[in-house]
Amino acid sequence: MSIYRTALGERFDALHPRIRRRFGISSSDAIGQIGRGVMDEIWHGAPYTLPFLVLGTWRRIMFPSSGREVPFTIENYAYVDRYGRETVTWIRTFELPRRARRFDAYMVWSERRKCVVDYLGSHQHLAVDIHLDVDPETRGLRLRSGAQRFYERVFAFDFPMALSGYAEVHEWFDDDAERFRISVDVRNPRWGRLFGYRGSFTVEEVELDTIPPSVRPRREELRD
């Protein structure tokens, strides 16, 4: 079963049909979803927020770049990870003028935490609680981040929010344009806006026997 259906329960059926399809896949479907489009805007906060973003580039977690009309790709594959968990990739690539930037994330359902957990970055260093809801106007999906934890080998600690940010994500389907639209806003409680983007894309479904090696994390983290 889709991790998003598990998280939302009966509320999942209130989503727009195209959003239900997009977030309804599981590893048993043996398909991938490749989204291609344009981000109307990618932004970052004031100069004093840049150290947060520079640190994120180390493991493909955010980045200190901005731009308009930026070509964008998102790769969503559902698979079972080495620990037997249903997992969905969110591999986002932004083709910025000077260099492409990539933002990796891997979502699982945590029975212990009773929410989706999003492992950020190529090495899944940061585990973030994700709370889902249905937007009543667009029938789109809203994702709100919560508590965060840092894992690196034997080290594990709750990540202080003074050094991170809370994310608000809204994805919906625009019937008139026949495109998916997305808005992402990451803010720090003290320092304000850190990072975000907004734009639209179309999605192509592809059949597959296994997910491409290029989208797998370099390390999988068991602790949630």
C-alpha positions in Angstrom: 0.0 0.0 0.0 1.1 3.6 -0.7 2.7 5.2 2.3 0.6 8.3 1.7 -2.6 6.4 1.8 -1.5 4.8 5.0 -0.7 8.2 6.5 -4.0 9.9 5.4 -6.4 7.0 5.8 -9.9 7.8 4.6 -8.8 11.4 3.8 -6.8 10.0 0.9 -10.0 9.6 -1.1 -10.7 13.4 -0.9 -7.6 14.1 -3.0 -7.9 15.1 -6.7 -7.9 11.9 -8.9 -4.6 12.9 -10.5 -3.1 13.5 -7.1 -4.4 10.2 -5.8 -2.7 8.5 -8.7 0.5 10.3 -8.2 0.7 9.6 -4.5 -0.9 6.2 -4.7 1.9 4.2 -6.1 3.7 1.5 -4.2 6.6 -0.9 -5.0 4.1 -3.6 -6.2 3.1 -1.3 -9.1 6.5 -1.6 -10.7 6.3 1.9 -12.2 8.2 5.1 -11.8 7.0 8.7 -12.3 9.2 11.2 -14.0 8.1 14.8 -13.7 9.5 17.5 -16.1 8.7 21.2 -16.0 9.9 24.6 -15.0 10.2 26.3 -11.7 9.0 29.8 -12.1 11.1 30.9 -9.2 13.8 29.4 -6.9 14.7 31.7 -4.0 16.8 31.7 -0.8 16.7 33.9 2.2 18.9 36.9 3.3 22.7 36.6 3.1 23.0 35.5 6.7 20.9 32.4 5.9 23.4 31.2 3.2 25.5 29.1 5.6 22.5 26.9 6.3 22.2 26.2 2.6 25.9 25.8 1.8 26.0 23.1 4.5 23.1 21.4 2.8 24.9 21.0 -0.5 27.3 18.7 1.2 24.8 15.9 1.0 22.2 17.1 -1.5 20.0 18.9 1.0 18.9 22.3 -0.3 21.4 24.7 -1.9 22.4 28.4 -2.0 21.1 29.3 -5.5 18.2 31.3 -6.9 16.8 31.8 -10.4 13.7 32.1 -12.6 12.3 29.8 -15.3 14.6 27.0 -14.2 14.1 23.6 -15.9 13.2 21.0 -13.3 13.0 17.2 -13.1 11.6 15.1 -10.2 12.0 11.3 -10.1 9.6 9.4 -7.9 10.1 5.6 -7.5 8.5 3.3 -5.0 10.7 0.4 -3.8 11.4 -1.7 -0.8 14.7 -0.7 0.9 17.2 -3.0 2.5 15.3 -2.9 5.8 12.0 -4.0 4.2 10.4 -0.6 4.3 8.2 0.7 1.5 10.1 3.8 0.3 9.4 6.6 -2.2 12.2 8.6 -3.8 12.0 12.4 -4.3 15.0 13.2 -6.5 14.8 16.8 -7.7 17.2 18.3 -10.2 17.3 22.0 -11.0 19.1 22.9 -14.1 20.5 26.3 -13.0 22.7 28.3 -15.4 26.0 27.7 -13.7 25.5 24.2 -12.5 22.7 21.6 -11.9 21.6 21.3 -8.3 20.1 18.1 -6.9 17.9 17.7 -3.8 17.4 14.1 -2.6 14.8 12.7 -0.2 13.5 9.2 0.6 10.1 8.8 2.4 9.0 5.9 4.5 6.1 5.2 6.8 7.1 4.9 10.4 4.7 2.8 12.5 6.5 3.8 15.6 6.2 7.5 15.0 2.8 7.2 13.2 3.8 9.5 10.4 5.8 9.6 7.2 9.6 10.0 7.9 11.6 11.8 5.2 15.3 10.9 5.0 17.0 13.9 3.5 20.2 13.7 1.4 22.4 11.2 -0.3 23.4 9.6 3.0 20.0 9.9 4.8 21.7 11.9 7.6 18.6 13.9 8.5 15.3 12.2 9.4 12.3 14.5 9.4 8.7 13.8 10.5 6.2 14.7 7.8 2.6 15.4 8.5 0.1 15.2 5.7 -3.2 16.9 5.0 -5.6 17.5 2.1 -6.0 21.1 0.9 -9.8 21.7 0.8 -9.7 24.2 -2.1 -7.3 22.5 -4.6 -7.8 18.9 -3.3 -4.0 18.8 -3.4 -1.6 17.4 -0.8 0.0 19.5 1.9 3.1 18.3 3.6 4.4 20.0 6.8 7.7 19.0 8.4 8.1 18.5 12.1 10.8 17.2 14.4 14.2 16.4 12.9 16.9 14.0 13.9 20.5 13.7 12.8 22.2 10.3 12.3 25.8 9.5 11.4 27.2 6.1 12.3 27.1 5.8 16.1 26.0 9.5 16.6 22.3 10.3 16.9 20.6 13.4 18.3 17.6 15.6 17.9 18.5 18.3 15.4 18.1 21.8 16.8 15.5 23.8 14.9 17.6 26.9 15.5 20.0 25.4 12.8 17.3 24.1 10.4 13.9 25.0 9.1 10.3 23.9 8.8 9.0 23.1 5.4 5.6 23.7 3.9 4.9 21.8 0.6 1.7 22.1 -1.4 1.3 20.0 -4.6 -1.9 20.0 -6.6 -3.2 19.4 -10.1 -4.3 22.4 -12.3 -7.2 21.1 -14.5 -7.1 24.2 -16.8 -3.4 23.9 -17.5 -3.3 20.1 -17.2 -0.2 20.3 -15.1 0.9 19.6 -11.6 1.8 22.6 -9.5 4.1 22.8 -6.5 5.0 25.3 -3.9 7.8 24.8 -1.3 8.6 27.2 1.5 11.3 26.5 4.1 11.6 28.8 7.1 13.6 29.1 10.3 11.8 30.2 13.4 14.4 32.9 14.1 16.0 33.7 10.7 12.9 33.7 8.6 12.7 32.4 5.0 15.6 30.0 4.0 14.7 28.4 0.8 11.9 27.5 -1.6 10.6 27.2 -5.1 7.3 27.2 -7.1 6.5 26.0 -10.5 4.7 23.3 -12.6 5.4 20.1 -14.4 3.9 17.1 -16.2 4.4 13.5 -15.2 5.3 10.5 -17.3 4.9 7.0 -15.9 7.5 4.4 -16.9 7.5 0.7 -16.3 10.5 -0.8 -14.5 11.9 -3.9 -13.1 14.1 -2.1 -10.6 14.8 1.5 -9.8 17.8 3.2 -11.4 21.0 2.9 -9.3 21.5 6.7 -9.7 18.5 7.5 -7.5 19.4 5.1 -4.7 20.9 6.6 -1.5 24.5 6.0 -0.8 23.5 4.8 2.6 20.2 3.7 4.1 19.4 4.6 7.7 17.4 2.3 9.9 16.7 4.6 12.8 13.6 6.8 12.3 
